[in-house]
Amino acid sequence: MPKITTQQLRKRTQASAATASIKPQTIGAPYQKQSPKTKGTGSSDGSRHFGPMFNKELGQHILINPLVSQGIVDKANLKQTDTVLEVGPGTGNLTVKILEQAKKVVACEADARLAAELTKRVQGGPFQHKLEILHGDVMKRDLPYFDVCISNTPYQISSPLTFKLIFHRPLFRCAVLMFQREFALRLIARPGDSLYGRLAVNCQLYSKVTHVMKVGKNNFKPPPNVESSVVKIEPLNPPPPVDFEEWDGLVRIAFSRKHKTLAANFKNTAILQMLDENYRTFCASNDLMVEDGFQIKDKVLSILDQLGYSDSRASKMDIHDFLKLLSAFHDANIHFC
C-alpha cells in the first residue's frame, strides 16, 4: 500500500468536497457548512476545526480530552529513540503528544479526509519531519517496523488488530490500545471471571495484558454508545513455542460450552469425527499403524482421565492447564487442525 503525499491528500479532499456538494449521499458522510463563529478557528481542545462529519461506520470517535491523551502516552513509557505506530490517528489530538516524545510516528489512517487534516496540522511545524502517514486499511497491509503501538482503535477491528499485533515480528515493546469497555474486560479476564473465554486465553498465551484506565464516552467526538477502556499489551519475549492453530483448536472445543465439563464437550459427535480424521491422517503421513478396533472417543477420554481433567471446566482452567492438555494430546498423536 503506497505512502500518501500531501499533494495527493489535498487533491482527494478537494475532489471529495466537490462530489459531496452535488451528491451528498454517494460518499461517506456529507460536509457541514461552517458557521461564521467557528469558521477558521481552532476547537477548545487545541485541534483544528474539522469540516466533514465523522463517519461512525468507520469507528471515527475522536478523542478530545487532552488529559486522557497524555495519560495514554505516559503509560507507553516512550523513549526518544522510539518509532511509534499509531492506528486511527484521526485529526491528530493523540498524535501531536506522541510526536513530542518519540523519534518518529507512522500513522495509519483509512480516511483520506482525516489524513489530510493531520498533514495540515503538523505542516510547517517542528514535528513535520517526524510524521509519516500511511493511507489505507491497516488490516490489509503489512505493518512497518515499530517499537510501540498506540491506538484509539476503531471498535470494529479490535480483535483482528489485537492478534495482528501479537503475531507481528519482530516483537515490539508494548501496545497501548483504546477499546470498547467490554472487549477490554474480556482481554484481561482471568479464570473464574464471567467474561473469561477464548479471547483472553489466546491473547494471554502470547502477552501480558493489563488494564490502564477507564474512559467515559463524553471524552470523544462524536460520543460512542458505549464506555471505553485502555489496555496495555506487552508481548512475551521469547514467545511460547506453540502452534497457534493447534492451540486454538483445543481451546475452541474447551470453550464451546465453557461451563460444561471437558469430557462432555469432547463427546460431541462432530468433534470426535474431526479428531478421528486428524488422527488417521497423521498416522498415515508418518507411517504409523492404527491399531485394530481403535476408537477415538476412548482415546480422548482416557487422556482426560489420566490428567484429571475429565470433570474440569474451561471457565476455571488457566493457560498452564491448556498447555499440559495440548502436550498430552500431541503425545498421543491427536491433533486439532
C-alpha positions as CSV (number, residue, x, y, z in Angstrom):
1,M,0.0,0.0,0.0
2,P,1.7,3.2,-1.1
3,K,2.5,6.2,1.1
4,I,0.4,9.2,0.5
5,T,1.8,12.6,-0.2
6,T,0.5,16.0,0.9
7,Q,-0.5,16.9,-2.7
8,Q,-2.4,13.6,-3.2
9,L,-4.3,14.2,0.1
10,R,-5.2,17.7,-0.9
11,K,-6.5,16.5,-4.3
12,R,-8.5,13.7,-2.8
13,T,-10.0,16.1,-0.2
14,Q,-10.9,18.7,-2.9
15,A,-12.4,16.0,-5.1
16,S,-14.5,14.6,-2.2
17,A,-15.8,18.0,-1.3
18,A,-16.8,18.8,-4.9
19,T,-18.7,15.4,-5.1
20,A,-20.4,16.0,-1.8
21,S,-21.9,19.3,-2.9
22,I,-23.6,17.6,-5.8
23,K,-24.5,14.1,-4.4
24,P,-24.0,14.1,-0.7
25,Q,-25.4,10.6,-0.3
26,T,-22.8,9.0,-2.7
27,I,-19.8,9.2,-0.4
28,G,-19.4,8.6,3.3
29,A,-20.8,11.5,5.4
30,P,-21.7,14.9,3.9
31,Y,-19.8,18.0,4.6
32,Q,-21.2,20.5,7.1
33,K,-21.1,24.2,6.4
34,Q,-19.2,26.1,9.0
35,S,-20.9,28.9,10.8
36,P,-19.2,32.4,10.9
37,K,-18.4,31.9,14.6
38,T,-16.4,28.7,14.0
39,K,-15.0,29.1,10.5
40,G,-11.2,29.3,10.6
41,T,-11.0,28.9,14.4
42,G,-9.5,26.1,16.5
43,S,-11.5,24.0,18.8
44,S,-11.4,24.2,22.6
45,D,-9.1,21.2,22.8
46,G,-6.5,22.9,20.7
47,S,-7.2,21.0,17.5
48,R,-8.2,22.5,14.1
49,H,-12.0,22.7,13.4
50,F,-12.8,19.9,11.0
51,G,-15.4,20.4,8.3
52,P,-16.5,16.8,7.4
53,M,-18.7,14.9,9.7
54,F,-17.1,11.9,11.4
55,N,-18.0,8.5,10.0
56,K,-19.3,6.3,12.7
57,E,-19.3,3.3,10.4
58,L,-15.5,3.6,10.2
59,G,-15.4,3.8,14.0
60,Q,-14.5,7.5,13.9
61,H,-14.8,8.7,17.5
62,I,-12.1,11.4,18.0
63,L,-10.5,11.6,21.5
64,I,-10.9,15.2,22.6
65,N,-9.7,15.1,26.2
66,P,-6.0,16.1,26.3
67,L,-5.6,14.7,29.8
68,V,-6.7,11.2,28.6
69,S,-4.4,11.6,25.5
70,Q,-1.5,12.5,27.8
71,G,-2.3,9.6,30.1
72,I,-2.2,7.1,27.2
73,V,1.2,8.4,26.1
74,D,2.6,8.3,29.6
75,K,1.7,4.7,30.0
76,A,3.6,3.8,26.8
77,N,6.8,5.0,28.5
78,L,8.2,6.3,25.2
79,K,11.9,6.8,24.6
80,Q,13.4,9.5,22.3
81,T,14.6,6.7,20.0
82,D,11.2,5.0,19.6
83,T,9.3,4.6,16.3
84,V,5.6,4.6,17.2
85,L,2.8,3.0,15.1
86,E,-0.5,4.8,15.6
87,V,-3.6,3.2,14.2
88,G,-6.5,5.6,13.5
89,P,-4.9,9.0,14.3
90,G,-8.0,11.0,13.3
91,T,-7.3,14.7,13.5
92,G,-4.1,14.2,15.5
93,N,-5.0,15.1,19.1
94,L,-3.1,12.0,20.3
95,T,-0.5,12.1,17.5
96,V,0.9,15.5,18.5
97,K,1.5,14.3,22.1
98,I,3.3,11.2,20.8
99,L,5.4,13.4,18.4
100,E,6.7,15.4,21.4
101,Q,8.3,12.3,22.9
102,A,9.1,9.8,20.1
103,K,11.7,9.9,17.3
104,K,9.1,9.0,14.6
105,V,5.4,8.3,14.3
106,V,4.0,6.2,11.5
107,A,0.2,6.9,11.4
108,C,-2.2,4.5,9.6
109,E,-5.4,6.3,8.6
110,A,-8.1,4.8,6.4
111,D,-9.9,8.1,5.7
112,A,-8.2,10.5,3.3
113,R,-10.0,13.5,4.7
114,L,-8.6,12.8,8.2
115,A,-5.2,12.1,6.8
116,A,-5.3,15.5,5.1
117,E,-6.3,17.2,8.3
118,L,-3.5,15.6,10.2
119,T,-1.0,16.6,7.5
120,K,-2.1,20.2,7.7
121,R,-1.9,20.2,11.4
122,V,1.8,19.4,11.5
123,Q,2.8,21.1,8.3
124,G,5.4,23.8,8.8
125,G,5.9,22.8,12.4
126,P,8.8,21.2,14.3
127,F,7.2,17.7,14.1
128,Q,6.5,17.6,10.3
129,H,9.7,15.6,9.5
130,K,8.9,13.1,12.3
131,L,5.4,12.1,10.9
132,E,4.8,9.5,8.2
133,I,1.2,8.9,7.1
134,L,0.1,5.6,5.6
135,H,-3.2,5.9,3.9
136,G,-5.4,2.7,3.8
137,D,-6.9,-0.1,5.8
138,V,-4.3,-1.2,8.4
139,M,-5.7,-4.8,8.3
140,K,-4.9,-5.1,4.6
141,R,-1.3,-4.1,4.8
142,D,2.0,-5.4,6.3
143,L,2.9,-3.4,9.4
144,P,6.1,-1.4,9.3
145,Y,8.8,-1.7,12.0
146,F,7.8,-0.1,15.3
147,D,8.8,-0.1,18.9
148,V,5.5,0.9,20.4
149,C,1.9,0.9,19.1
150,I,-0.7,3.4,20.3
151,S,-4.2,3.4,19.1
152,N,-7.6,4.9,19.6
153,T,-8.8,1.7,17.9
154,P,-11.9,1.6,15.6
155,Y,-14.0,-0.8,17.6
156,Q,-14.9,-3.0,14.6
157,I,-11.3,-4.1,14.2
158,S,-10.5,-4.6,17.9
159,S,-10.0,-8.3,17.8
160,P,-8.3,-8.5,14.3
161,L,-5.9,-5.7,15.2
162,T,-5.0,-7.3,18.6
163,F,-3.9,-10.5,17.0
164,K,-2.2,-8.8,14.1
165,L,-0.1,-7.0,16.6
166,I,0.5,-10.1,18.7
167,F,1.8,-12.1,15.8
168,H,3.8,-9.2,14.4
169,R,7.6,-9.8,14.0
170,P,10.0,-8.5,15.1
171,L,8.5,-8.2,18.6
172,F,7.6,-4.7,19.7
173,R,7.9,-3.5,23.3
174,C,4.3,-2.7,24.1
175,A,1.0,-1.6,22.7
176,V,-1.4,0.9,24.5
177,L,-4.8,0.5,22.9
178,M,-8.2,2.1,23.4
179,F,-11.1,-0.5,23.2
180,Q,-14.8,-0.8,24.0
181,R,-15.0,-1.5,27.7
182,E,-16.5,-5.0,27.4
183,F,-13.8,-6.1,24.9
184,A,-11.1,-4.7,27.2
185,L,-12.5,-6.6,30.1
186,R,-12.7,-9.8,28.0
187,L,-9.0,-9.4,27.2
188,I,-7.8,-9.1,30.8
189,A,-10.3,-11.7,32.2
190,R,-8.9,-14.4,34.5
191,P,-10.1,-18.0,35.2
192,G,-13.4,-17.8,37.0
193,D,-14.4,-14.3,35.7
194,S,-17.7,-14.2,33.8
195,L,-16.0,-12.8,30.7
196,Y,-13.2,-15.3,30.6
197,G,-13.0,-17.1,27.3
198,R,-11.0,-17.9,24.1
199,L,-10.1,-14.2,23.6
200,A,-8.4,-13.9,27.0
201,V,-6.7,-17.3,26.8
202,N,-5.3,-16.8,23.3
203,C,-4.1,-13.2,24.0
204,Q,-2.6,-14.0,27.3
205,L,-0.7,-17.0,25.9
206,Y,1.5,-14.6,23.9
207,S,1.4,-11.4,26.1
208,K,0.9,-9.7,29.4
209,V,-2.3,-7.7,29.3
210,T,-3.2,-5.1,31.9
211,H,-6.0,-2.6,32.3
212,V,-4.7,1.0,32.2
213,M,-7.8,3.3,32.6
214,K,-11.5,3.7,32.0
215,V,-12.5,6.4,29.5
216,G,-16.1,7.8,29.5
217,K,-18.0,8.3,26.3
218,N,-18.0,12.1,26.7
219,N,-14.3,12.2,26.1
220,F,-15.0,11.5,22.4
221,K,-16.5,13.5,19.5
222,P,-19.0,12.2,18.5
223,P,-19.6,10.2,21.7
224,P,-19.8,6.5,21.1
225,N,-22.7,4.5,22.5
226,V,-20.5,2.5,25.0
227,E,-17.9,3.2,27.5
228,S,-14.2,2.6,26.7
229,S,-11.0,1.3,28.4
230,V,-7.3,1.5,27.7
231,V,-5.3,-1.7,27.9
232,K,-1.5,-2.3,27.7
233,I,-0.2,-5.4,25.8
234,E,3.4,-6.5,26.3
235,P,4.4,-9.4,24.1
236,L,6.2,-12.3,25.9
237,N,9.8,-12.5,24.7
238,P,10.6,-15.1,23.7
239,P,7.0,-16.1,22.6
240,P,5.9,-19.6,23.7
241,P,6.8,-22.3,21.1
242,V,3.2,-23.3,20.5
243,D,1.5,-23.9,17.1
244,F,-1.4,-21.4,17.4
245,E,-3.7,-23.3,15.0
246,E,-3.4,-26.4,17.2
247,W,-3.7,-24.4,20.4
248,D,-6.8,-22.5,19.2
249,G,-8.4,-25.8,18.0
250,L,-8.2,-27.2,21.5
251,V,-9.3,-24.0,23.2
252,R,-12.2,-23.7,20.8
253,I,-13.5,-27.1,21.8
254,A,-13.0,-26.4,25.5
255,F,-14.9,-23.1,25.4
256,S,-17.7,-24.4,23.1
257,R,-19.6,-24.8,26.3
258,K,-17.2,-23.3,28.9
259,H,-19.3,-24.2,32.0
260,K,-19.7,-27.9,30.9
261,T,-17.0,-30.5,31.7
262,L,-14.3,-31.2,29.2
263,A,-15.5,-34.8,29.0
264,A,-18.9,-33.6,27.9
265,N,-17.5,-31.2,25.3
266,F,-15.3,-33.9,23.8
267,K,-18.1,-36.4,23.5
268,N,-19.7,-34.2,20.7
269,T,-20.1,-36.4,17.6
270,A,-18.7,-33.8,15.2
271,I,-15.7,-33.1,17.4
272,L,-14.9,-36.8,17.7
273,Q,-15.2,-37.3,13.9
274,M,-12.8,-34.4,13.3
275,L,-10.3,-35.8,15.8
276,D,-10.6,-39.3,14.3
277,E,-9.9,-38.0,10.8
278,N,-6.9,-35.9,12.0
279,Y,-5.5,-38.9,13.9
280,R,-5.7,-41.3,10.9
281,T,-4.3,-38.6,8.6
282,F,-1.4,-38.0,11.0
283,C,-0.7,-41.8,11.3
284,A,-0.8,-42.2,7.5
285,S,1.6,-39.3,7.0
286,N,4.1,-40.6,9.5
287,D,3.9,-44.4,8.6
288,L,2.2,-45.3,11.9
289,M,-0.2,-48.1,12.2
290,V,-3.8,-47.5,13.5
291,E,-4.4,-50.3,16.0
292,D,-7.3,-52.7,15.3
293,G,-10.6,-51.6,17.0
294,F,-9.3,-48.1,17.6
295,Q,-11.9,-45.7,19.0
296,I,-11.0,-42.0,19.2
297,K,-13.6,-41.4,21.9
298,D,-12.0,-44.0,24.2
299,K,-8.5,-42.5,23.5
300,V,-9.6,-38.9,24.2
301,L,-11.5,-39.8,27.4
302,S,-8.5,-41.8,28.6
303,I,-6.2,-38.8,28.2
304,L,-8.6,-36.6,30.2
305,D,-8.9,-39.2,32.9
306,Q,-5.1,-39.6,33.2
307,L,-4.6,-35.9,33.6
308,G,-7.5,-35.4,36.0
309,Y,-9.3,-33.0,33.6
310,S,-12.4,-35.1,32.8
311,D,-14.6,-33.0,35.2
312,S,-12.7,-29.8,34.7
313,R,-14.4,-26.8,33.1
314,A,-12.8,-24.4,30.7
315,S,-14.1,-21.4,32.6
316,K,-11.9,-22.3,35.6
317,M,-8.8,-23.6,33.7
318,D,-5.7,-21.4,33.2
319,I,-3.1,-21.3,30.4
320,H,-0.9,-23.9,32.0
321,D,-3.8,-26.4,32.2
322,F,-4.4,-26.0,28.4
323,L,-0.7,-26.3,27.6
324,K,-0.5,-29.5,29.6
325,L,-3.6,-30.9,27.9
326,L,-2.3,-30.0,24.4
327,S,1.0,-31.7,25.1
328,A,-0.7,-34.9,26.2
329,F,-2.9,-35.0,23.1
330,H,0.1,-34.4,20.8
331,D,2.0,-37.2,22.6
332,A,-1.0,-39.5,21.7
333,N,-0.8,-38.3,18.0
334,I,-4.2,-36.4,18.4
335,H,-4.2,-33.1,16.6
336,F,-6.7,-30.3,16.2
337,C,-6.1,-28.9,12.7
